[in-house]
Amino acid sequence: MFKRVLIANRGEIALRIIRACKELGIETVCVYSKADADGPWLRFADRAICIGPGPAKESYLNIARIISAAEIADVDAIHPGYGFLAERADFSQACRDCKIEFIGPSPESMAMLGDKVECKRTAKANKVPIFPGSEGSIEDEEEAVTVAAKIGYPVIIKAAAGGGGRGMRVCRNEASLRANIRAASQEAQAAFGNGSVFIEKFLERARHIEVQCLGDKHGHAVHLYERDCSMQRRHQKVIEEAPAPNVARKKIEATCEAAARLIRAANYSGAATVEFLMDEQQNFYMLEVNTRVQVEHPVTELITGIDIVKMSILIAAGHALPFRQRDIHIKGAAIECRINAEDPDQNFRPSPGKVATWEAPGGPGVRVDSHVVPGYSVPPNYDSMIGKLIVHGESREAALIRMSRALAEFRVEPIKTNIGLQRRLISDGEFRRGGVDIHYLERLLK
Ligand code: MV4
């Protein structure tokens, strides 16, 4: 087992990783920026090393500085959390070069799954459902037009190196496709240093359902079932839940098994999420693979009883998965509401500043993952998420009642938060019926 782990992250996920390490008897080293000098999570670490100024480029995104801190602190491994360097194959490679274990996949599997064209090719070879579209990347305008004529409009142009909604263009006819294909490639080249683009059928109305997976270094991979993350705004998830409501379990199970096959085929180790869109006939189409622990991992922890962060560490240390697929079962339902320091009435403008009052809910079936304490100042430099409220119930209905109760207990002052919006969403009729689509929230806010 590792003796000491460096956490290359901040905020709630840094604290989550510290807690997992403590329970595994591992010492923790945090790196932090000057903007985070008062970060409450740092007090729980055995050591904290300042690596630079507030801007992430000079601290949490600076590979050389983080590796230097890891060398000074003599750690065995680095946990990247999510965001920042978590999906950077060059960071996984830098750790390998310095003989520090990266808690996550190898640079090879990360690079393969991170390239959407390569990922789709591997998915197809392993009978993972994908959107009809170009086989590989599109080389010229005529090829794009030929493929689109075959699959039918509308189509979407995506960048092989894109993701999370960046570098996409929807084309509803041949003229629009011709007008966009070249610019899309040039834009991808400028944004990602990779001009490779592909096209696929565009699905207008869809739900976002993703499958949590774990792979070990011994060729085993399992899935931990699905999460429905359709309640989102501008590619930022707002509510996540499991299991996905109102979907035939047979279809979900087949999709989950497909996701685990893809992770196995990628020779993947660590936690991964395979994202899908589901259409109105409950057909699934893979979107992309997230090669990290995700923000919404607690939802799956609550329904499966499996500690995903601990598993990510044990896997990196070389442990085999301690369970088989048949040992993993869903118990009840879980819902997560992300709590953001933002003002929903001012176009979700970030609302950093001092949190004088922080009264988080508690009681049976309630979990709050947050680094905030009364008196903490939310810095303006980073993501506005300040915590996550996750509830577990024996049914979706019970979890919804519990979430309403917990949100009613939550008091955060004087900064603006989205707690009021979350109360509204949890009591929203369409949401309670289950199965809102990925555009629902944006329509509601209009
Ligand atoms: C799509 C799509 C419809 N059809 N692909 C957006 C993020 C990136 N991961 C892929 N995305 C989409 N791909 C096809 N063929 C619609 C989206 C999309 C979306 C997907 C998941 C969650 C929210 C979304 C919001 C807008 C568009």
Boltz pocket constraint, residues with backbone or C-beta under 6 A from the ligand:
constraints:
  - pocket:
      binder: B
      contacts: [[A, 131], [A, 156], [A, 163], [A, 164], [A, 165], [A, 166], [A, 200], [A, 201], [A, 202], [A, 203], [A, 204], [A, 206], [A, 208], [A, 229], [A, 232], [A, 235], [A, 277], [A, 287], [A, 288], [A, 438]]
      max_distance: 6.0
